[in-house]
Amino acid sequence: MTAVLLAIFMVATDSYIVATAMPTIVADLGGFRLFSWVFAAYLLAQAVTIPIYGRLADLYGRKRVFFAGTGIFLLGSLLCGFAWGMVPLVLFRALEGIGAGAIQPIATTIVGDIYTPVERARMQGYVSGMFGVAAIIGPTLGAFAVEHISWSLVFWVNLPIGAAALIMFGLYLHEHREPRRHRVDYLGSALLMLGIGAPMLALVLIIGSVAVAGLMACGAIAITALVAHERQAVEPMLPLRLWRNRVVAVGCLAGFFNGALMMAISGFLPTYVQGAMGRDAIASGVVLAASSVSWAFASMAAGRLMIRTSYRLAATIGGVFLVVGGLVLITLEPTSGLLWAGTGAFLLGVGMGFCNTAFIVSIQASVGWSERSTATSTTMFMRIVGNSLGAAIFGAILNFGVYSRVPDAGDAVNRLMSPAARQSLGAAEIARLADAVGSSLHVVYLIAALVAIVSLILALALPARLSPTRPLAERS
């Protein structure tokens, strides 16, 4: 369990520390137009590999798949710290994302393997609590690194944590599986990567309309072929029968919308704080910490509430907080102050804590061991797809809004993100750029509030009386 917590802490810290440091990294490397790519490349690579890792973990065991993914993740983290420009950074983040696809899903699945449904409700709360620890350490370390040492440290901090997790899993995780021959669904894996990757790439690139249409069509054809192929595969990479399970289907759809909503906080709230409000990296880190700390405590509270009531009640409470938090962000103004921005982040963190814990525990209780990793990974896959689409769409809105309002912004937007570089801009230019950033992100938060309403509706779709003490019969 300690190794699980270390693994979760590593990926959580990576998310928050990079989000905190990104405005400074952009100010150093330039390339504001590639801002969203740093998130989208990582999330895209993570998204297309999560279900593959999950299925392989069901076929070959959790341990060896976790080792492979973590090794790739640590290599990507090492290279990110050496990036000499935004393009290399994006490429190395993609490599990091390929490895990250194995870490959180398999670590979370291991919790489902070693605990009963009632125990899972409590332990998943502690797992989510690591996001609270990461929220305190990650943004603080990120702000300290970029201010006093080097932004490379925000990537290299993963190395000792990952090494410790690997050593502990190697020593203490003992799997007892009877060896048997498996047929890996290579065609299904390729179709899945193409079907998800091509549309996401189109949204991120926002290149010519013909190219976007071609990528979208390619993705649609691949998904159609995947559905036909998976129905006939002996050991399908993405078992379609899981989607006939109401709990899994609702949880996956909720994960998708919550993933997009998460990006509005972690990816773009620091940009609002530093770009529109004119604050520094430490201020944006404090705002992010509000969401993560509230997420952690809400997850632990949700675990205890589910045992006494139901999954649906916990998820519904979370959905209400998401809607209220979204409304707070809609009213955010550059003059609102950090307290109001932090309030919105805090409320959204509470909503995420209740929703994600309720959905993941209910899904793990509705399937057996041989499908648990696949179901868990599918849920997280949908969440990462939501993250990726959120990064792509919100990033496109931000870029379009800024450069349509200030066509000659050029490199000035990069300097706006850094308090030191901002001093080289005139007061009128700062006001013009800050207004463009704030107005563009206001549109982002309008969309985020609508997404929160959808999440609430999905929470209400869970079975009414299902709980850890009244689970569906777990299948072997």
N, C-alpha and C positions, 0 to 999 in steps of 0.2 A: 504494500500500500504506500509506503514511503517513496518507492521508485515511481509509482503512478503519480503521486503528488509532485515529484520533481519534474517529471515529463510534462505534466499539465502546466506547471509553473514556467517551464522554459518557453512553450509556445505562447502562453499568455503574456509573459514579459516581452517576448519578441514583438508582439502586436502593439503593445502600448508604448514601448520604448521607441520603436520606429516611427509611430504616429507622432510622438512628441518631438522627435528630432527632424522630421521631414522638412519643415520650413527652413531650418538651418542648413540641411543638406542641399536643398534646392538653391539657397542663397550662395552656397559654396561651389556647387557643380554647375549651376545654371539649369536650363531646360525646364522651365515652369510648365510648358505644354505637355511634358512627360510626367507631371506630378502624379496623376491617377494611375499611370502605368506601374509605378513602384508597388502599389497595392494590387492592381488588377493582374499583373503578371504572376505574382505570388499566389493570389487566390485562384487564378485560372489553372495553374499547374497543380495546386492542391486539390481543386475540385475534380479534375479528371482522373486523379490517381486515388482519391479516397475510396470509391467503391471497389476498385481493383485490389487495393491493399486489404479491404475488409473481406472480400471473398477469398483471397489467398490465405488470410488468417483463419478462416473457417476450414479451409482445406488442409493447410499445413501447420497450423498452430500459431498462436499469437507471438511467441518469442522471436523466432527467426525473422518474421516479417517486420516486427518492430525494430530489430537490430539493423536491418537493411535500410529502412526508411530514415532512422535517426542518423545513420552514417552519412547519407546523402544530405540531410538537413544541415549537419555540422560542417560539411564541406562547403555548402552554399553560404553559410554564415561566415566562414573564414574568408571566402572570396569577396563577399559584399564589403567587408572592411577594407579591402584593397582597391575598390572601384575607383577609377580615375575620371569617370564621367557618368552622366545619367543613363546612357545606353548600356554600358557594362553593368551598372548597378541593376537595371531592369532585368538583364539576362541572368545575373547571379541570383536575384530574387526569385526568378522562375525556377532555378535549380533548387533553391531553398524550399520553394513550395512543393516541388516533386517529393522531397523527403518528408515535409510536414504532413502530407496526406496520410502517413502511417501513424503519426505520433498520438494525437488526441483521440481519434476513433478507437485505436487498439487499446490505449491506456484506459479509456472509458469502458470498453468491452470487458477488460480484465476485472474491473470492479463488479460488473454484472456476473462474471463467472464465479467469483469467490464469496459473494454475499447473497443472502435470500432477498426476496422483494422488499420486506420491511426494512432490512438492514441497508439495502441499496438506497432507499429514500433518504436515510440519514447520511450515508457515505457520499452519495452524489452531492449532497449539500457541502460536505467538507471539500470535495474535489472542486466545486465551484468557488469555495472559499479561497482557493489558491489564486483566483482571478483578483480577489480583493488584496491579497498580499502583493501580487504582481502590480496592481494598480498603484500601490503606495511606493514600491521599490522601483518599478519600471519607469514611470514618468520622472521621478526624482533623479534616478540614475541617468536617464536620458538627458534631462536638462543640465545636470552637473557635467556630463561628458561633453556635450556640445559647447558649454560655456567655458570649461576649464581644461579639458584634455583634448579629445578628438571624437568626432562622430563615429569613427570606426569602432569605438568601444561598444556602441549600441548593438553591434552584430557579434562581436567577439565574446560578449558576456555569455552567449549560449554554450561556448565550448566546454568550460568546466562543469556546468550544470548537466549537459548532455552526457558527458563522460561518466559522471556519478550515477546517472540513471541507468546507463548501459551496464555498469559494473554491478549494481544492485539487482537488476533483472537477471543478469547472468548467474548471480549467486543464489537468489532466493525464489525465482519463478520456476517451478517444476511442473511441466505439462506431461500428462500421461495419456498418450494417444496411440492407438494401434495403427502401425504403418499400413497404408494401402495405396494402391495406384490411383492417381487422379488425372482427369483430363482437363487441362487448363483451357479455358475458353478464350484463346488468343484473338479470334475474329471478333467476338463480342467486346473484348477490351478495346480493340482498334476502332470499332464502330462507335463505342461509347465516347472515346476521346474525341473522335471527329465530330460526332453529333452535338456534344456539349461545347467543344473547343471552338469550332467554326463560328457559331452565332456570337459567342462571347468576344471573339477576336474582332468580329464586325462591329460590335458595339463599342469596343475600346478604341479601335482605329478611327472610326467615323471618317473613312476615306471616301472616294467617289461612290455615287449611288449604285453604279453597276457592280463594283467590287463588293459592296455591302450586300446587295441582292444575291450575288453569287455565293458569298459565304453563308448567308441565311438559307439559300436553297440547298447548298451542300450539307448543312447541318440537318435540315428537314429530311433529306434523303437518307442520311446516315441513321437518324433516329428511327425512321420507318423500317429500314433494313434490320436495325438492332432488334426491334420488337418482333419481327418475323423470325429472326435467327434465334432469339432467346427462348421462344416457344418450343423449339426443336432441340436445343442444346441439352446434352446429358447433364452437365454441371454448369448451368448458365452463370455468367459473370454478374448479372443483375437479375436475380429471380423475380419475374413479374408477379408471381403469386403473392409476394409480400404486399403488393398494393391492394389486394383484395381484403387485407386485414384493415378494418376501419381505424384502429388505433395507430397503426403504422402510417396509413395514408394521411390522416389528419396531422399527425406529428411531423411528417415530411413536408407537407404544404406549409405548416406553421413555421418550420425551420427555414424554409425558403424566404418567406416574407420577413421574419425576424432578422434573418441574415442581411437583407437589404437595409432594414432599419438600423441595424448595428453600425453599418458603414457611415450613416449620417452622423453618428457620434464619433467613432474612433478615427474615421478618415478625414472628416471635414469640419468638426467643431474646433480642433486646434487651428485650422486655417482661418476660421471666423475670428477666433480670439486674437491671433497674431496679425492677420491681414486687415480685418474690419475694425477691431478694437484697438489695435496698436500695442498689444501686450507682448511679453517675451515668452520664451519656451517654458519657463517655470510656471507661468500663469496657465498656459494651456495644459500643462501636466496636472495641475491641481484640478482643473475642470474635468479632465478624463478620470482622475482618481475618484471623483464623486460618483461617477457611474459605476465604476468597478467595485468600490467598497460597498455600495448599496446592493449591487448584484450579488456579492458574496453573502452578505447577511440575509438577503431575501431568499437565496437558495437554501440556506440552512433552515430558515423559517418555513419555506415551502415543504421541505422534507418532513418536518414534524406535522405540519398541517395535513398533508396527504394521508398520513397514517390514521389520523382521527376523522378525516372527512372523505375527500375524493380527489382524483387527479383533475377533474373538470373544475372544481371550485378553485384549486390552486392556480390553474391556468387562466381562469376567468379573472381572478384578482390581478394577475400579471397583465392581462390584456387591458384592463381598465387603467392601470398605471402607465402602460405604453401610450394610450390615447391622450391621457392628461399631460404626459411628458412631451408628446408631439405638439400639443397645443401651446405649451410653454415656449418651445423653440420657434414656433411660428411668430410669436410676439417679440422675439429677440431683436434688439436694436444695438448698434455700436455703442450707444450711450447707456445701455441697460446695466452694465457692470458685470463683474465676474460672478456675483452671487446669483443673478438671474440665470446666467448660462449654466452655472453649477447646479441650480435647482432643476432645470430641464434634464441635465445629464443624470442627476440623482434619481429622478422619477423613472426615467427610461431604464436605468440600471435595476431598480426594483422590479419593474415589469419583466425584464429579461431573466432575472433570477427566478421568479416564480414560473414563468412560461417554460423556459428551457429545462429546468429540473423536472417539472411535471411531465413534459413530453418524453424526455429521454428515459425516465424510470418506467413510465407506462409502456413504452415500446419494448424495453428489455424484458418486461414481465409478460408480454403478449407473444413471445416467441421462445423457442428452445435453444440449447447450446449451439447446435449445428447451423442456426440462422442468426444467432445473436450478433455476431460481429458484422455480418452483412446488413442486418437491420439498423444497427447503431451507425455503421458507416454510411448507409443510405440517407439517414436523417442528417448527419453532419455534411454529407455531400450536398444535399439540398440547401443547407444553411450556407455553405461556401458558395454555391451557385448564386444564392441571393446576395452574398457579400460581393461577388464578382460583378453581377449585374448592377448592384448598387454603386460600386466603385466606377463602373463604366458610365452609367447613366448620369449619376451625380457629377462625375468629373466632366462629362460632356456639357452638362448644364452650366457648370462653373466656368469652363473655358469659353463657351459660347457667350455667356453673359458678360464676362469681363472684356473680351476682345470685341464684342459688338458695341459695348458702351464706350470703350477706350481703344479704338483700333490701333493707335500708335503706342500702346502700352509697352510692347517689346520686353526688354530686360528689366524694366522698372518694376514689374510685378514680382520678380525674384527678390529685388532689393526691399520691397515692401514687407516681406516676411521676416526680415532680420532687423531688430532695433538699431543695430550699429549701422547697417547699410542704408536704413531708412533716412538717416540724417543727411544723406547726399541728395535726397529729393526735396523739392520745394513744397511749401505748405499746401499750395493749390493742387499740385500733382498728387500729394499724399491723400488729400480729401477726395479727389476724383477717383483714384484707384481704390481707396477703402470703400467708397460708396458702391463701386462696381462689384467688388468682392461681396459686400454685405447684401446687396440686392440679388445677386446671383444665388447666394446660399439661402436667401429667403424662399426662393422657388424650390430649392432642394428640400427645405423643411416643410413646405406645403405638401409635397409628395410624400414625405416621411409620415406625416400625420394621417394621410389616407391609408398608407400601408399599415399603420397601427390599428386602424379600424378593422381592416381585414383580419389581422391577427386575433383580435377580440372575437370576431365571428367564428373563427376556427377553434378557438378555445371552447366555445359553447357547443361545438360539434362532438366533443369527446363523450363517451358513454357516461351517463349520469352517476351511476353507483360504483364504478370501477375505482379501486384503491389498492394500495399494497397489501391490505388485509383481506381484500376481496378480488384477487387477481384472476385473469383468465387462466385456464389450465395451461401450465408451461409444457410445451412439447419437447420431446427429447430429440 
